[in-house]
Each structure stands twice: as C-alpha cells, then as structure tokens.
C-alpha cells in the first residue's frame, strides 16, 4: 500500500538565490524504510518539514495515504498529521514531565483541547504507552522526569511518543546526530524493528552513510536540493556517493573506514 507520494516538490526560502528543494519526487510503501543522505544544506530537513507542512512548500504535491496535505486547510492538516509521526534530532521532550507523560503527548492530536490540557487520557491508552515503554526497556523509568535520562534514553522516549500516534508514516530528522555510537545503534535498531513490525513507512535523514546502508532498504541521495540517487542501498556505489557529496570518497572516510558526511 502506498503511504507517501511526492511530486514536483519545490521550496525556496526568502532571500535565497537557489531553491532548498527543487522538483523532488518519490513514493513510499507501507513498512518501507528509506534513508535520505547528503551534505548539510542538501535539502534533507527542508524536504521532511515540507512533507508535514512545518514548512510551506512553494510548489508540488504531497499525498499521505492518498490525501493531499499541500494546500489543505488547517483542519485537514491537523487530521493528516495524526498519521505522521516525527522524531527530531533533539527529541523535544518536556524535561519536567515524566517519561509516561511525554509518551502520552503522542495522543494529543486525537483529543479535545480541554482533555489535552488536563491530561485526561483514556486508561486504555495509558496501558498501551506503558506496554510500549516496557517493551523498549524503559519500563523502570515510567515516572522519572524525562530530563534525568541519558540522550539515548530520551530519543527512545521520543520515538515511543511518535508511535503512540499510530502513524502510517514516521519522519526521523537526524535521530542519532547527537548520540554516541552505542546509543545510536540502539536507536536505529528500535526505529527499524518497530516500523517493520507495525508496517510503518519510515523516512530517515542521516549524516552517516554507513548507518544508512546498514538500516535502510532504499537510499535517496540529495545534493543542491535535488535527488541524485534513488534506489536500493545495495546498489549505492562509491562513484555515486562522490556525486552526492561533491567530494572524493577518501575525504568522506573516518576511523575504521566508515563513510560519513
């Protein structure tokens, strides 16, 4: 089943001489994990923000489960966003609230304003949140303030908050950029496994090409706001990586031979 369809997507920021995203188009099916790679400024984050209209595109179409979000009114956008989970680089948790309270925020889009303000969540949803946290090894932190957790634990809480939305599409914008390698591995395995288990289409922006190749089935490579490569991770070769990043492969290598950007 097709979850996301993008065509002709374009965005130019005020005062910029070139588009941040230029005529981008691709589609994603349920359960598919796509890694987006490219240098800083390639358009990866702009693409992601245009998909759920955190940034207003200048042109093109974005369809989520067959419904167009570009040009939709506020009510329709709010409804469509229920089906789009978002995982940010800096997790965006409320540090003073408990882990469970933060995860329950994933249900706010389904609640009235009054119920959300007073935290009147159905008991069934609370049980579901607790089960998710226990399944991901965070059960012992249910009532601990989120600000007391490690960076990797915070990011896992952020993922569970997004999963509480019951999304059809999960957008992950540099989810491991601020994590140590061990925590990054745990987070990427969690994203991959939970999306595969629940049939969630996952679009993830990554700086680390080696991580993208390890976890994503398909790679979208961007440069200058355009798509340079869109295909299987297994077919991404060194020459194409050089075209995506505009520099020799040797300059993209760090300790252990891992290709990063």
N, C-alpha and C positions, 0 to 999 in steps of 0.2 A: 504493500500500500504506500502510495506517495504521500509524504508528510510535508515536505518543503519544496517549493518551486520558485526559483528566482529567475527573472528575465530582464535584461537591459538596465540593471540597477546602476544608477549614477548619483554621485554626491560630490559637490564642490563647496568647500567652506568659504565663507565671506572673506575676501581679501587674498584668497589663494589663487595662484596663476594656473594650477593644474587640478583636475579632479582628484579627490581622495579615493574614490571608487569610480571606475569607468566601464560601463556596459558589461557588468558582471552577470553571469547567468549559470545556474546549475540546479539540479534537483537531488533530493534525498528521500530514501525509503525508510519505512519503519525498521528500527533495530540497526540501522547503518551508522557506523562511526567514521566521520570524516575529519582528518586533521588539516588545518589551514596553516601553512608556513610562509615565511617571507621576512625580510628585514623590517626593522622599525620604520613606520611610515609607509609600508606597502599597501595599507588599506584594510588590514585584517580586523582591527577593532571597529572601524567605521562600518564595514560590512555587517558585523554582528549587531551593532547598535541600530542599523537601518532595518534589520530583519524584524525586530520587535518595536520599531519606531521610537526608541530612545533618542535617535537622531532622525530627522525628517529627510528622506531622500529627495533628490531633485527630479528624478525620473525612473521609470522601470516599474516592475510589479513584483510583489512578494505574496505568495499564496501559502497559507498554512492549513493543511488538511482540506485543500480546495477552496478556502475562503481567502479573499484578498484583504490584507491588512494595510497596504499602501492606499491612501485616500479614504480609508474607513473613518467613520465618525468616532467620537470619544467612547461611546458606549460599546461599539463593536470592537474597538481596540482593546478595551478593558476585558471583554469577554474572550477575545483571541489570546490575550496574554496569559490567561489561566492555563492555556495549553503549551506555554513556552516557559520552561524553567531557565534560570540564569545563574551561573556560577562565576563569580568575579575573582580577580587576582587577589584582592584584599578581603575576601569573604563577606564584608559588610554586615557583620553581626552586631547586635546591641550588647555591648560588653557587660552592662549592669544586670541584664536579664539572664535567666537560667538557660542552659542548653535546650531543655524541653520547650521553654517559651519561644526561643529563637526558631526552633524547628516548626512549631505551630504557626508561625507567621506565614508559612507557605500556604495556609488556608485562607488568608485574609481576602484574597480576590473572590472568594465564594461567599463571603459574609457581609452582612449589613454593616454600615459604619459604626453603629452603636455596639453591636456584638463584638466587633473588632477592637474598639477602644477599651471595652471592659473585659476582653479576653474570654468571652463566653463560647468556648469551643465545645462541640459535642464530645461526649465521653468516648464514643467510638473512634473519633479522630485522634484523641489523646492516646488511646491504646495503640492505634496504628503508628503514631510517632514513636512511642516507647519501643515497639517491636522493631522499627527501623534502626533506632539508635543501639539497641541491644545486638542486633544482627551485625552491625558495623563496629562492634567493640567499644561503644560509648555508653553502654548502659549504666556504668558506675558513675557517670558524670551528669546524669539527668538533671539534678537540682543544684549543680555547681554553676557559678556565674561564668558566662562564656569568656569573659576577659581573663580568666585564670587558666585557660587552656593553652597548649602549645600551638604553634602555627599550623602544623599538620592536622591536629585535632579540630581547630577552628574551621579549616577548609572542609573537613568531613562533615561537620555540622552544617556548613553552608550548602553542601551537596544534598544532605537529607532534607533541608528546608525546601530546596528546589523540587525534590522528589515528592514531597508532600502535596504539591500542586497537582499531582497525577499528570505530568506533562506528556505530550506526544513528541515534543522537541526539546532538547537540552542544549543550551548555548553556554560554552565554557570559554571565558576570555582569559587566557594565560593563567590557568588554575594552579600551576606549580611554580610560577616565576619566582616566588619569594620563599620557596621551601628547600630544605636540604635534600640531597639525593634519595635518602632512605624514605623520608616522608613523601617526596614526590612520587616514588614508586607505589606507595600505598594508596595515594590519592588517585593516580591514574588507573590502578587495578580496580579500585572501587567504582570509578566512573564507567569503565569498560564493562565490568561484570553486571552492575545494576541496570545499565542500559540494554545490555544483551538479554538479561533475564526478563525485563519488562517490555521489550520491543520498542524502546525509546530511540528515536533518531538523535544522534549526538554530533554537534559541530563544535570542534575544539581548536582554539588558536594556540599555537605552540611556538616558542623560540627554538626549542631543542629538536633538531631534525631526527636525531637518533630515537628520541622518545616517540615522535610522530610515527616513525617507521615501525616501531615495536607495537604500538597500541592501535593505530588506525588502519582500517582495511583500505582506505582510499585517501589520497592526498590531493589537496588543492593548493597549488603554489602561486603566490601573488607577488607582483613587482609593479611599482608605479600605479597601483590601483587596478591593474588588470590581471586576469588569470593567465599564467604562463604554462601551467600544467594542471590537468585534472584527470587522474587515473589511478590505477592500483598502486598501492605502496610498493609492491614487489617489483614494479617496473620503473620506479624512480631511480635514475642513474646519476652518476657524478656530473656528467655534462649538463643535465637538466638542472641539477642543484646549483651549478655555477650560473646558469642563466637566470634562475630565480633570485639569487643573491647578488649577482653582478660582480662577483669576485672569484678568484681561483679557489678551488676546493681546499688547497693547502692552507689558505688563510681562515678557513672555517673549522679547522681541526684544533681540538684542545686535548688535554691529557687523556690518554687511553684511546685516542683516535676517534672520539665521538664527534660527530658533525653537529655544530650548534650555530646559532646566529644571535 
